Amino acid sequence: MPKFHNDSTLPNPTFPGSHVVLDEDYVHLSGLTAADIQGGEAVLGDVAEETRWVMRRIVHILEQVDCRAEDAVRVDVHLTDLDQVEDMDAAYAEFFAAPDYPARTCTESPRLLGGANVEITLVARRPEAQGGD
């Protein structure tokens, strides 16, 4: 049975959804932008800093459910301008140990909520589900 959670450090979603959904095997995180994080508006416009703000909050959320960035198996990144993918990639890579990166999709989304330039969604494998793999 899935468990639905909202992170107490983030505003409640303005959409019909949850920040985090846990099932028996995975942690599913809703898309997150710097505009969703208190103080994040200060970095809007700097793709690398927006990415770091979002990834730091994602790591924090994962820690609350006993996971780490290394448990991520899939990430979706939405950028308002794919010409800035290298800046995003450089910041994003800081949160993983090469060469073990999660599967990823990166798309251009011309308009993100709150004026953000980066939105990241993540799925992580729950440690208790990993067993002896």
N, C-alpha and C positions, 0 to 999 in steps of 0.2 A: 504494500500500500504506500503510495507516495506521501511524502511529508512536505508541506509548503511553509516557507519561512520568508520573512522580510528582515533585512539587516537593520538593526536599531540605529546604526550610524548614518543611514541614508534616509532621505524623505520617503514616505510611503509612495508606492507607484501610483502614478496618475492614470495608468492604463489598467485594464482588468487582467492582472498577472501578479506573479510573485518574484522577488529577487532571486530566490533559490528554491529548487525542487530537488528533493532527495528521493531516489528509489533504492532498491536493494543493492544495485551495483554502481550507480553513477550519481554525481552532483551536476545539476544543470543550472547554469547561471544565466539570467536574463542579460540582454545587452546593457552595457554600462558606458556612460560618457563622463568626461570631466565636469560637464554641466550638471550632472546628477550628484556630484560630491561637493559638500560645503567647502567653499574656498576655491573650487576648481575653475570658477569663472576667471580667475587671475591668470590662468595659463592658456585660455582659449586663444587659438590662432597659432600656437606653437605645437605642431603635430608631435614632435618628440616628447615634449613635456606633457601634453595631453595623454599620450600613450603611457608614460611613466605613472601619472596620477591614476589612470584606470587600472593598470597592472598592479600597482601597490594595493589598491582597494580590493582587487580580485584576490590577491594573495591573502589579504586580511580576511576576506569572506571565506576562502578555502580553509584557512587555519581554524575558523570558528566551527567547522564541521570535520576537523581532524584530517585535512588534506593539505597538500602542498602543490606548488606550481608543477613540480615533476610528475604529479598524478594526472595532469591535463592530457587528454587524448585528442581533443578537437577544439579548434578556435576559429571563430568567424570574426573577421575585421572588416569594418565598413569605413571607408575614407571618403571625404567629400572631394578629394583630388588625388587620383592615383599617381600623379607626378610627384607626390610627396611620400611615396611608399618607401623609399630608401631611408628617410628620416624616421619613419614609423618602425621599419625593420630594425634599425640600429638600437632604438630604445626597447623594443619588444624583446630582442635577443638577450638583453641584460637579465631577463627573468627566467631563462632556461639554460641548461647545461648542454652545450653543443657536443655531439651532433644529435642529441635526443630531443628533438622538437616535436610538439604535437602536430597532427594533421591540421592543415589550415586552408581557409579560403579567404581571399582578400578581394573585396569588390568596391567599386565606386558608387557611392550613394550621394547624390548631389545635395541633399538636405537632411541634416540630422537634428533631432530635438535639442533645444537650448542653444543653438548656434555652435555646437561642437563640430569638430572636424574628424574625430575618431570615435567609433563605437566598437566595443569588443564583447563578444559572447563566448562562453567557454563551457566545455563538458569535461569533467574529471572522473576518473575511476576511483571509487571509494577504496581505501586501503584494505578494509575487511573483506572486500569482494575480490581482491587481487590474489589471495591465497598463495599458493606456491608457484605462481606463474613466473 
